[in-house]
Amino acid sequence: MSPALAALLSTLGSFSLPRHAYELMITRSISRTAIEVALEFGRCVEIRGAQSFAIGRREVEKYRRDGIEPREFEGTQVVGMASGAVMTVYRNSDFRSLRTRRRRSFRW
């Protein structure tokens, strides 16, 4: 982990990690640091009332220019609520589900 990333992580606020999310984190071998990095540097999309934070290729390229190297956390996705509670964590490099969908307009 880069020194700049470590310095930023030390200043992050805390988040609530319920037992269910903690168990998923352990079974999927996702570190607490990966969750913190996703919450701080990941793109945020609201889907069905929950906020989804994801670190993809674009985020890695963007922050690498600033001296932060989040490449080891690429593909990490964190789903949380506005209250600060993390609902689930997983790895997925397919970000199609994070796109905003256009609504069909029907003309009569």
MOPAC internal coordinates of N, CA, C and O (Angstrom, degrees):
PM7 1SCF
backbone

  N    0.0000 0     0.00 0     0.00 0    0    0    0
  C    1.4536 1     0.00 0     0.00 0    1    0    0
  C    1.5254 1   107.82 1     0.00 0    2    1    0
  O    1.2310 1   121.03 1   -41.22 1    3    2    1
  N    1.3223 1   115.64 1   138.78 1    3    2    1
  C    1.4596 1   120.10 1  -178.02 1    5    3    2
  C    1.5303 1   110.50 1   -71.87 1    6    5    3
  O    1.2310 1   119.89 1   -28.25 1    7    6    5
  N    1.3330 1   117.82 1   151.75 1    7    6    5
  C    1.4701 1   120.99 1   178.93 1    9    7    6
  C    1.5302 1   112.59 1   -61.12 1   10    9    7
  O    1.2310 1   120.57 1   144.67 1   11   10    9
  N    1.3406 1   116.52 1   -35.33 1   11   10    9
  C    1.4632 1   119.67 1   179.52 1   13   11   10
  C    1.5239 1   110.48 1   -65.43 1   14   13   11
  O    1.2310 1   120.51 1   140.13 1   15   14   13
  N    1.3319 1   116.63 1   -39.87 1   15   14   13
  C    1.4556 1   120.65 1   178.83 1   17   15   14
  C    1.5242 1   110.47 1   -67.39 1   18   17   15
  O    1.2310 1   120.22 1   139.01 1   19   18   17
  N    1.3128 1   117.18 1   -40.99 1   19   18   17
  C    1.4646 1   120.74 1   178.93 1   21   19   18
  C    1.5239 1   111.14 1   -63.25 1   22   21   19
  O    1.2310 1   120.10 1   141.09 1   23   22   21
  N    1.3232 1   117.41 1   -38.91 1   23   22   21
  C    1.4656 1   121.11 1   178.80 1   25   23   22
  C    1.5228 1   110.95 1   -66.02 1   26   25   23
  O    1.2310 1   120.48 1   139.23 1   27   26   25
  N    1.3290 1   116.68 1   -40.77 1   27   26   25
  C    1.4578 1   119.47 1   179.24 1   29   27   26
  C    1.5263 1   111.85 1   -67.55 1   30   29   27
  O    1.2310 1   120.14 1   142.35 1   31   30   29
  N    1.3123 1   117.34 1   -37.65 1   31   30   29
  C    1.4539 1   120.56 1  -179.11 1   33   31   30
  C    1.5200 1   111.93 1   -66.39 1   34   33   31
  O    1.2310 1   120.17 1   149.79 1   35   34   33
  N    1.3194 1   117.27 1   -30.21 1   35   34   33
  C    1.4570 1   119.72 1  -179.95 1   37   35   34
  C    1.5211 1   111.94 1   -70.28 1   38   37   35
  O    1.2310 1   119.98 1   160.55 1   39   38   37
  N    1.3353 1   117.65 1   -19.45 1   39   38   37
  C    1.4565 1   120.70 1  -179.47 1   41   39   38
  C    1.5227 1   112.85 1   -97.84 1   42   41   39
  O    1.2310 1   119.88 1   178.14 1   43   42   41
  N    1.3216 1   117.84 1    -1.86 1   43   42   41
  C    1.4699 1   120.73 1  -178.56 1   45   43   42
  C    1.5202 1   111.19 1   -70.59 1   46   45   43
  O    1.2310 1   121.08 1   -31.67 1   47   46   45
  N    1.3285 1   115.53 1   148.33 1   47   46   45
  C    1.4614 1   120.64 1   173.86 1   49   47   46
  C    1.5121 1   110.13 1   -75.77 1   50   49   47
  O    1.2310 1   121.15 1    -9.42 1   51   50   49
  N    1.3010 1   115.40 1   170.58 1   51   50   49
  C    1.4568 1   118.71 1  -179.10 1   53   51   50
  C    1.5256 1   110.00 1   -90.10 1   54   53   51
  O    1.2310 1   121.08 1   -18.00 1   55   54   53
  N    1.3115 1   115.54 1   162.00 1   55   54   53
  C    1.4506 1   122.21 1   177.81 1   57   55   54
  C    1.5213 1   107.56 1  -134.25 1   58   57   55
  O    1.2310 1   120.78 1   -22.49 1   59   58   57
  N    1.2982 1   116.12 1   157.51 1   59   58   57
  C    1.4551 1   121.60 1  -179.04 1   61   59   58
  C    1.5250 1   109.48 1   -84.76 1   62   61   59
  O    1.2310 1   120.63 1   -48.60 1   63   62   61
  N    1.3104 1   116.40 1   131.40 1   63   62   61
  C    1.4599 1   121.66 1  -179.70 1   65   63   62
  C    1.5325 1   108.28 1  -124.07 1   66   65   63
  O    1.2310 1   119.93 1   -88.70 1   67   66   65
  N    1.3392 1   117.74 1    91.30 1   67   66   65
  C    1.4763 1   120.63 1  -179.96 1   69   67   66
  C    1.5239 1   111.63 1   -60.94 1   70   69   67
  O    1.2310 1   121.19 1   -14.96 1   71   70   69
  N    1.3099 1   115.32 1   165.04 1   71   70   69
  C    1.4561 1   121.17 1  -175.89 1   73   71   70
  C    1.5349 1   112.25 1   -57.08 1   74   73   71
  O    1.2310 1   120.48 1   137.63 1   75   74   73
  N    1.3269 1   116.69 1   -42.37 1   75   74   73
  C    1.4667 1   120.60 1  -179.80 1   77   75   74
  C    1.5308 1   110.95 1   -59.41 1   78   77   75
  O    1.2310 1   120.48 1   131.96 1   79   78   77
  N    1.3279 1   116.69 1   -48.04 1   79   78   77
  C    1.4636 1   120.59 1   179.96 1   81   79   78
  C    1.5268 1   110.63 1   -65.87 1   82   81   79
  O    1.2310 1   120.22 1   143.48 1   83   82   81
  N    1.3357 1   117.19 1   -36.52 1   83   82   81
  C    1.4629 1   120.86 1   178.53 1   85   83   82
  C    1.5302 1   110.75 1   -63.84 1   86   85   83
  O    1.2310 1   120.40 1   137.02 1   87   86   85
  N    1.3349 1   116.85 1   -42.98 1   87   86   85
  C    1.4623 1   120.42 1   178.93 1   89   87   86
  C    1.5266 1   111.47 1   -64.30 1   90   89   87
  O    1.2310 1   120.48 1   139.95 1   91   90   89
  N    1.3396 1   116.69 1   -40.05 1   91   90   89
  C    1.4600 1   120.00 1   176.63 1   93   91   90
  C    1.5225 1   110.97 1   -63.79 1   94   93   91
  O    1.2310 1   120.87 1   139.15 1   95   94   93
  N    1.3206 1   115.94 1   -40.85 1   95   94   93
  C    1.4620 1   121.19 1   179.36 1   97   95   94
  C    1.5351 1   110.31 1   -59.77 1   98   97   95
  O    1.2310 1   120.67 1   135.87 1   99   98   97
  N    1.3186 1   116.33 1   -44.13 1   99   98   97
  C    1.4653 1   120.90 1  -179.03 1  101   99   98
  C    1.5300 1   110.88 1   -68.20 1  102  101   99
  O    1.2310 1   119.88 1   132.11 1  103  102  101
  N    1.3348 1   117.83 1   -47.89 1  103  102  101
  C    1.4667 1   119.94 1  -176.07 1  105  103  102
  C    1.5215 1   112.11 1   -68.53 1  106  105  103
  O    1.2310 1   120.19 1   153.06 1  107  106  105
  N    1.3384 1   117.23 1   -26.94 1  107  106  105
  C    1.4635 1   120.63 1  -179.41 1  109  107  106
  C    1.5261 1   112.51 1   -96.12 1  110  109  107
  O    1.2310 1   120.55 1  -173.84 1  111  110  109
  N    1.3266 1   116.55 1     6.16 1  111  110  109
  C    1.4746 1   123.00 1   178.36 1  113  111  110
  C    1.5245 1   112.40 1    54.30 1  114  113  111
  O    1.2310 1   121.16 1  -133.62 1  115  114  113
  N    1.3226 1   115.39 1    46.38 1  115  114  113
  C    1.4607 1   121.17 1   176.41 1  117  115  114
  C    1.5199 1   107.26 1  -108.59 1  118  117  115
  O    1.2310 1   120.35 1   -54.66 1  119  118  117
  N    1.3049 1   116.94 1   125.34 1  119  118  117
  C    1.4592 1   120.87 1  -176.76 1  121  119  118
  C    1.5206 1   111.78 1   -80.36 1  122  121  119
  O    1.2310 1   121.24 1   -19.00 1  123  122  121
  N    1.3202 1   115.24 1   161.00 1  123  122  121
  C    1.4635 1   120.89 1   175.93 1  125  123  122
  C    1.5302 1   109.38 1   -63.07 1  126  125  123
  O    1.2310 1   120.54 1   146.21 1  127  126  125
  N    1.3123 1   116.57 1   -33.79 1  127  126  125
  C    1.4619 1   120.74 1   177.23 1  129  127  126
  C    1.5221 1   110.97 1   -61.99 1  130  129  127
  O    1.2310 1   120.12 1   139.88 1  131  130  129
  N    1.3296 1   117.38 1   -40.12 1  131  130  129
  C    1.4692 1   120.89 1   178.59 1  133  131  130
  C    1.5240 1   110.50 1   -62.63 1  134  133  131
  O    1.2310 1   120.44 1   141.46 1  135  134  133
  N    1.3365 1   116.77 1   -38.54 1  135  134  133
  C    1.4645 1   120.50 1   177.63 1  137  135  134
  C    1.5221 1   110.46 1   -65.34 1  138  137  135
  O    1.2310 1   120.60 1   135.69 1  139  138  137
  N    1.3227 1   116.46 1   -44.31 1  139  138  137
  C    1.4657 1   120.82 1   179.46 1  141  139  138
  C    1.5230 1   111.45 1   -62.27 1  142  141  139
  O    1.2310 1   120.51 1   138.44 1  143  142  141
  N    1.3263 1   116.63 1   -41.56 1  143  142  141
  C    1.4646 1   120.76 1   179.22 1  145  143  142
  C    1.5292 1   110.39 1   -65.07 1  146  145  143
  O    1.2310 1   120.10 1   137.76 1  147  146  145
  N    1.3252 1   117.42 1   -42.24 1  147  146  145
  C    1.4674 1   120.71 1   179.00 1  149  147  146
  C    1.5239 1   111.06 1   -63.91 1  150  149  147
  O    1.2310 1   120.23 1   139.68 1  151  150  149
  N    1.3264 1   117.17 1   -40.32 1  151  150  149
  C    1.4591 1   120.55 1   179.59 1  153  151  150
  C    1.5179 1   112.13 1   -68.45 1  154  153  151
  O    1.2310 1   120.53 1   146.86 1  155  154  153
  N    1.3088 1   116.59 1   -33.14 1  155  154  153
  C    1.4690 1   120.25 1  -177.45 1  157  155  154
  C    1.5306 1   112.62 1   -85.70 1  158  157  155
  O    1.2310 1   120.04 1   136.53 1  159  158  157
  N    1.3285 1   117.53 1   -43.47 1  159  158  157
  C    1.4636 1   120.89 1  -171.08 1  161  159  158
  C    1.5292 1   114.83 1  -111.08 1  162  161  159
  O    1.2310 1   119.90 1   168.99 1  163  162  161
  N    1.3102 1   117.80 1   -11.01 1  163  162  161
  C    1.4556 1   120.73 1  -176.26 1  165  163  162
  C    1.5169 1   113.17 1   -76.32 1  166  165  163
  O    1.2310 1   121.56 1   -22.27 1  167  166  165
  N    1.3265 1   114.63 1   157.73 1  167  166  165
  C    1.4685 1   118.54 1   175.09 1  169  167  166
  C    1.5216 1   107.56 1   -72.45 1  170  169  167
  O    1.2310 1   120.99 1   -35.20 1  171  170  169
  N    1.3149 1   115.71 1   144.80 1  171  170  169
  C    1.4598 1   121.66 1  -176.92 1  173  171  170
  C    1.5223 1   109.20 1  -113.01 1  174  173  171
  O    1.2310 1   121.12 1   -53.59 1  175  174  173
  N    1.3273 1   115.46 1   126.41 1  175  174  173
  C    1.4600 1   121.51 1   179.20 1  177  175  174
  C    1.5203 1   107.29 1  -132.53 1  178  177  175
  O    1.2310 1   120.57 1   -45.42 1  179  178  177
  N    1.3291 1   116.51 1   134.58 1  179  178  177
  C    1.4580 1   119.20 1   176.57 1  181  179  178
  C    1.5222 1   108.96 1   -92.61 1  182  181  179
  O    1.2310 1   121.24 1   -57.14 1  183  182  181
  N    1.3265 1   115.23 1   122.86 1  183  182  181
  C    1.4627 1   121.67 1  -178.86 1  185  183  182
  C    1.5145 1   108.70 1  -131.64 1  186  185  183
  O    1.2310 1   120.85 1   -59.45 1  187  186  185
  N    1.3087 1   115.99 1   120.55 1  187  186  185
  C    1.4636 1   123.21 1   178.08 1  189  187  186
  C    1.5207 1   112.94 1    50.11 1  190  189  187
  O    1.2310 1   120.06 1  -136.01 1  191  190  189
  N    1.3169 1   117.48 1    43.99 1  191  190  189
  C    1.4589 1   122.23 1   175.71 1  193  191  190
  C    1.5154 1   115.30 1    83.91 1  194  193  191
  O    1.2310 1   119.26 1   177.64 1  195  194  193
  N    1.3052 1   119.01 1    -2.36 1  195  194  193
  C    1.4589 1   122.30 1   178.76 1  197  195  194
  C    1.5267 1   108.88 1  -116.57 1  198  197  195
  O    1.2310 1   120.91 1   -24.55 1  199  198  197
  N    1.3036 1   115.86 1   155.45 1  199  198  197
  C    1.4599 1   120.63 1   177.80 1  201  199  198
  C    1.5211 1   108.95 1  -100.46 1  202  201  199
  O    1.2310 1   121.11 1   -49.64 1  203  202  201
  N    1.3151 1   115.47 1   130.36 1  203  202  201
  C    1.4512 1   121.22 1   179.68 1  205  203  202
  C    1.5213 1   109.08 1  -113.99 1  206  205  203
  O    1.2310 1   120.79 1   -54.37 1  207  206  205
  N    1.3354 1   116.10 1   125.63 1  207  206  205
  C    1.4568 1   122.53 1   179.02 1  209  207  206
  C    1.5247 1   107.75 1  -110.90 1  210  209  207
  O    1.2310 1   120.36 1   -49.85 1  211  210  209
  N    1.3217 1   116.92 1   130.15 1  211  210  209
  C    1.4602 1   120.28 1  -176.33 1  213  211  210
  C    1.5202 1   110.87 1  -139.36 1  214  213  211
  O    1.2310 1   121.16 1   -39.12 1  215  214  213
  N    1.3199 1   115.38 1   140.88 1  215  214  213
  C    1.4602 1   121.34 1   175.84 1  217  215  214
  C    1.5120 1   107.53 1  -107.53 1  218  217  215
  O    1.2310 1   121.36 1   -64.89 1  219  218  217
  N    1.3095 1   115.01 1   115.11 1  219  218  217
  C    1.4581 1   121.06 1   179.56 1  221  219  218
  C    1.5135 1   111.50 1  -119.95 1  222  221  219
  O    1.2310 1   121.46 1     9.77 1  223  222  221
  N    1.2940 1   114.81 1  -170.23 1  223  222  221
  C    1.4624 1   121.78 1  -178.52 1  225  223  222
  C    1.5226 1   111.51 1   -58.69 1  226  225  223
  O    1.2310 1   120.38 1   138.39 1  227  226  225
  N    1.3252 1   116.87 1   -41.61 1  227  226  225
  C    1.4682 1   120.35 1  -178.44 1  229  227  226
  C    1.5249 1   112.11 1   -64.11 1  230  229  227
  O    1.2310 1   120.53 1   138.98 1  231  230  229
  N    1.3261 1   116.59 1   -41.02 1  231  230  229
  C    1.4638 1   119.69 1   178.90 1  233  231  230
  C    1.5203 1   111.32 1   -66.90 1  234  233  231
  O    1.2310 1   120.64 1   141.41 1  235  234  233
  N    1.3266 1   116.37 1   -38.59 1  235  234  233
  C    1.4730 1   120.09 1   178.58 1  237  235  234
  C    1.5281 1   109.95 1   -62.46 1  238  237  235
  O    1.2310 1   120.26 1   134.61 1  239  238  237
  N    1.3300 1   117.11 1   -45.39 1  239  238  237
  C    1.4679 1   120.85 1  -179.98 1  241  239  238
  C    1.5292 1   111.28 1   -64.99 1  242  241  239
  O    1.2310 1   120.64 1   138.85 1  243  242  241
  N    1.3221 1   116.38 1   -41.15 1  243  242  241
  C    1.4687 1   121.08 1  -178.57 1  245  243  242
  C    1.5272 1   111.62 1   -62.90 1  246  245  243
  O    1.2310 1   119.93 1   132.01 1  247  246  245
  N    1.3219 1   117.74 1   -47.99 1  247  246  245
  C    1.4637 1   120.47 1  -175.73 1  249  247  246
  C    1.5199 1   112.98 1   -81.06 1  250  249  247
  O    1.2310 1   120.01 1   159.63 1  251  250  249
  N    1.3151 1   117.58 1   -20.37 1  251  250  249
  C    1.4648 1   119.73 1   176.94 1  253  251  250
  C    1.5246 1   110.22 1   -63.64 1  254  253  251
  O    1.2310 1   120.65 1   146.00 1  255  254  253
  N    1.3316 1   116.36 1   -34.00 1  255  254  253
  C    1.4675 1   120.54 1   176.79 1  257  255  254
  C    1.5190 1   112.03 1   -64.37 1  258  257  255
  O    1.2310 1   120.48 1   153.34 1  259  258  257
  N    1.3435 1   116.68 1   -26.66 1  259  258  257
  C    1.4660 1   121.49 1   179.89 1  261  259  258
  C    1.5273 1   112.75 1   -89.85 1  262  261  259
  O    1.2310 1   120.26 1  -176.93 1  263  262  261
  N    1.3191 1   117.11 1     3.07 1  263  262  261
  C    1.4571 1   120.88 1   178.34 1  265  263  262
  C    1.5217 1   113.62 1    90.54 1  266  265  263
  O    1.2310 1   120.10 1  -171.61 1  267  266  265
  N    1.3245 1   117.42 1     8.39 1  267  266  265
  C    1.4601 1   121.98 1   178.18 1  269  267  266
  C    1.5166 1   107.27 1  -105.74 1  270  269  267
  O    1.2310 1   120.44 1   -46.17 1  271  270  269
  N    1.3195 1   116.76 1   133.83 1  271  270  269
  C    1.4638 1   120.92 1  -175.03 1  273  271  270
  C    1.5333 1   111.05 1  -116.94 1  274  273  271
  O    1.2310 1   119.40 1   -96.23 1  275  274  273
  N    1.3541 1   118.75 1    83.77 1  275  274  273
  C    1.4625 1   120.39 1   179.22 1  277  275  274
  C    1.5319 1   114.34 1   -88.96 1  278  277  275
  O    1.2310 1   119.66 1  -160.49 1  279  278  277
  N    1.3475 1   118.26 1    19.51 1  279  278  277
  C    1.4653 1   121.16 1  -175.41 1  281  279  278
  C    1.5278 1   112.86 1   -58.46 1  282  281  279
  O    1.2310 1   119.61 1   144.45 1  283  282  281
  N    1.3208 1   118.34 1   -35.55 1  283  282  281
  C    1.4614 1   119.92 1  -178.20 1  285  283  282
  C    1.5344 1   112.41 1   -67.05 1  286  285  283
  O    1.2310 1   120.18 1   165.23 1  287  286  285
  N    1.3320 1   117.25 1   -14.77 1  287  286  285
  C    1.4603 1   121.40 1   179.75 1  289  287  286
  C    1.5256 1   112.48 1  -105.41 1  290  289  287
  O    1.2310 1   120.09 1  -170.64 1  291  290  289
  N    1.3115 1   117.43 1     9.36 1  291  290  289
  C    1.4636 1   121.40 1  -178.93 1  293  291  290
  C    1.5260 1   110.23 1   -60.83 1  294  293  291
  O    1.2310 1   120.78 1   -46.75 1  295  294  293
  N    1.3265 1   116.12 1   133.25 1  295  294  293
  C    1.4560 1   122.12 1  -179.05 1  297  295  294
  C    1.5173 1   113.59 1    94.62 1  298  297  295
  O    1.2310 1   119.96 1   172.82 1  299  298  297
  N    1.3261 1   117.69 1    -7.18 1  299  298  297
  C    1.4605 1   121.00 1   179.10 1  301  299  298
  C    1.5248 1   109.18 1   -74.09 1  302  301  299
  O    1.2310 1   120.75 1   -48.18 1  303  302  301
  N    1.3203 1   116.16 1   131.82 1  303  302  301
  C    1.4567 1   121.28 1   177.71 1  305  303  302
  C    1.5170 1   108.92 1  -129.13 1  306  305  303
  O    1.2310 1   121.21 1   -44.86 1  307  306  305
  N    1.3260 1   115.30 1   135.14 1  307  306  305
  C    1.4575 1   122.47 1  -178.45 1  309  307  306
  C    1.5207 1   107.60 1  -125.03 1  310  309  307
  O    1.2310 1   120.64 1   -51.84 1  311  310  309
  N    1.3221 1   116.38 1   128.16 1  311  310  309
  C    1.4599 1   121.21 1   177.55 1  313  311  310
  C    1.5195 1   107.43 1  -109.58 1  314  313  311
  O    1.2310 1   120.99 1   -55.10 1  315  314  313
  N    1.3314 1   115.72 1   124.90 1  315  314  313
  C    1.4559 1   120.15 1  -177.99 1  317  315  314
  C    1.5021 1   111.91 1  -138.47 1  318  317  315
  O    1.2310 1   121.97 1    -5.46 1  319  318  317
  N    1.3160 1   113.84 1   174.54 1  319  318  317
  C    1.4544 1   121.15 1   178.87 1  321  319  318
  C    1.5182 1   108.83 1  -107.45 1  322  321  319
  O    1.2310 1   120.70 1   -14.77 1  323  322  321
  N    1.3206 1   116.27 1   165.23 1  323  322  321
  C    1.4581 1   121.34 1  -178.96 1  325  323  322
  C    1.5273 1   111.60 1   -62.89 1  326  325  323
  O    1.2310 1   119.96 1   157.24 1  327  326  325
  N    1.3192 1   117.68 1   -22.76 1  327  326  325
  C    1.4658 1   121.36 1  -179.88 1  329  327  326
  C    1.5185 1   112.46 1   -72.51 1  330  329  327
  O    1.2310 1   119.69 1   169.34 1  331  330  329
  N    1.3233 1   118.20 1   -10.66 1  331  330  329
  C    1.4598 1   121.85 1  -179.76 1  333  331  330
  C    1.5152 1   113.22 1    99.95 1  334  333  331
  O    1.2310 1   119.91 1  -177.53 1  335  334  333
  N    1.3276 1   117.78 1     2.47 1  335  334  333
  C    1.4640 1   121.26 1   178.77 1  337  335  334
  C    1.5235 1   109.74 1   -86.99 1  338  337  335
  O    1.2310 1   120.82 1   -45.43 1  339  338  337
  N    1.3153 1   116.03 1   134.57 1  339  338  337
  C    1.4606 1   121.89 1   177.17 1  341  339  338
  C    1.5252 1   107.92 1   -86.62 1  342  341  339
  O    1.2310 1   120.50 1   -52.98 1  343  342  341
  N    1.3261 1   116.66 1   127.02 1  343  342  341
  C    1.4660 1   120.65 1  -179.77 1  345  343  342
  C    1.5217 1   111.89 1   -88.42 1  346  345  343
  O    1.2310 1   120.42 1   134.56 1  347  346  345
  N    1.3307 1   116.79 1   -45.44 1  347  346  345
  C    1.4563 1   120.25 1  -179.12 1  349  347  346
  C    1.5237 1   109.78 1  -155.53 1  350  349  347
  O    1.2310 1   120.98 1   -20.93 1  351  350  349
  N    1.3092 1   115.72 1   159.07 1  351  350  349
  C    1.4688 1   122.39 1   176.47 1  353  351  350
  C    1.5229 1   107.97 1  -136.60 1  354  353  351
  O    1.2310 1   120.75 1   -36.75 1  355  354  353
  N    1.3314 1   116.17 1   143.25 1  355  354  353
  C    1.4586 1   120.27 1   178.69 1  357  355  354
  C    1.5226 1   109.35 1  -162.09 1  358  357  355
  O    1.2310 1   121.39 1    -9.84 1  359  358  357
  N    1.3317 1   114.95 1   170.16 1  359  358  357
  C    1.4633 1   121.15 1   174.94 1  361  359  358
  C    1.5157 1   108.08 1  -112.20 1  362  361  359
  O    1.2310 1   121.38 1   -45.87 1  363  362  361
  N    1.3232 1   114.96 1   134.13 1  363  362  361
  C    1.4482 1   120.11 1   178.69 1  365  363  362
  C    1.5215 1   106.73 1  -161.57 1  366  365  363
  O    1.2310 1   120.11 1   -54.05 1  367  366  365
  N    1.3017 1   117.40 1   125.95 1  367  366  365
  C    1.4629 1   120.05 1  -179.95 1  369  367  366
  C    1.5194 1   112.28 1   -94.19 1  370  369  367
  O    1.2310 1   120.19 1   179.60 1  371  370  369
  N    1.3236 1   117.24 1    -0.40 1  371  370  369
  C    1.4579 1   121.69 1   177.60 1  373  371  370
  C    1.5269 1   108.58 1   -94.64 1  374  373  371
  O    1.2310 1   120.42 1   -70.75 1  375  374  373
  N    1.3159 1   116.80 1   109.25 1  375  374  373
  C    1.4610 1   121.59 1  -174.34 1  377  375  374
  C    1.5230 1   112.57 1  -100.38 1  378  377  375
  O    1.2310 1   119.81 1  -165.31 1  379  378  377
  N    1.3291 1   117.97 1    14.69 1  379  378  377
  C    1.4713 1   120.04 1  -179.86 1  381  379  378
  C    1.5198 1   112.35 1   -61.46 1  382  381  379
  O    1.2310 1   120.19 1   148.20 1  383  382  381
  N    1.3206 1   117.25 1   -31.80 1  383  382  381
  C    1.4631 1   119.52 1  -179.31 1  385  383  382
  C    1.5250 1   112.29 1   -71.92 1  386  385  383
  O    1.2310 1   120.13 1   167.18 1  387  386  385
  N    1.3260 1   117.36 1   -12.82 1  387  386  385
  C    1.4644 1   121.49 1  -179.54 1  389  387  386
  C    1.5196 1   112.75 1   -91.51 1  390  389  387
  O    1.2310 1   120.17 1   174.38 1  391  390  389
  N    1.3081 1   117.27 1    -5.62 1  391  390  389
  C    1.4631 1   119.92 1   179.83 1  393  391  390
  C    1.5184 1   109.99 1   -73.33 1  394  393  391
  O    1.2310 1   121.51 1   -32.10 1  395  394  393
  N    1.3145 1   114.71 1   147.90 1  395  394  393
  C    1.4576 1   118.34 1   173.82 1  397  395  394
  C    1.5248 1   107.74 1   -78.44 1  398  397  395
  O    1.2310 1   121.29 1   -44.72 1  399  398  397
  N    1.2957 1   115.13 1   135.28 1  399  398  397
  C    1.4584 1   119.93 1  -176.78 1  401  399  398
  C    1.5127 1   109.78 1   -97.14 1  402  401  399
  O    1.2310 1   121.42 1   -40.27 1  403  402  401
  N    1.3157 1   114.89 1   139.73 1  403  402  401
  C    1.4599 1   119.66 1   176.36 1  405  403  402
  C    1.5211 1   108.77 1   -80.18 1  406  405  403
  O    1.2310 1   121.63 1   -39.76 1  407  406  405
  N    1.2852 1   114.49 1   140.24 1  407  406  405
  C    1.4656 1   118.89 1   176.13 1  409  407  406
  C    1.5212 1   108.51 1   -86.25 1  410  409  407
  O    1.2310 1   121.36 1   -38.46 1  411  410  409
  N    1.2868 1   115.00 1   141.54 1  411  410  409
  C    1.4607 1   119.57 1   177.91 1  413  411  410
  C    1.5214 1   109.26 1   -74.69 1  414  413  411
  O    1.2310 1   121.32 1   -42.50 1  415  414  413
  N    1.2728 1   115.08 1   137.50 1  415  414  413
  C    1.4654 1   118.60 1   175.14 1  417  415  414
  C    1.5267 1   107.76 1  -109.02 1  418  417  415
  O    1.2310 1   121.36 1   -53.31 1  419  418  417
  N    1.2784 1   115.01 1   126.69 1  419  418  417
  C    1.4582 1   120.32 1  -178.99 1  421  419  418
  C    1.5085 1   109.47 1  -102.01 1  422  421  419
  O    1.2310 1   121.15 1   -44.07 1  423  422  421
  N    1.2856 1   115.41 1   135.93 1  423  422  421
  C    1.4595 1   120.34 1   175.90 1  425  423  422
  C    1.5203 1   108.67 1  -111.46 1  426  425  423
  O    1.2310 1   120.83 1   -49.09 1  427  426  425
  N    1.2753 1   116.01 1   130.91 1  427  426  425
  C    1.4717 1   120.66 1  -179.21 1  429  427  426
  C    1.4770 1   111.03 1  -105.42 1  430  429  427
  O    1.2310 1   120.10 1   180.00 1  431  430  429

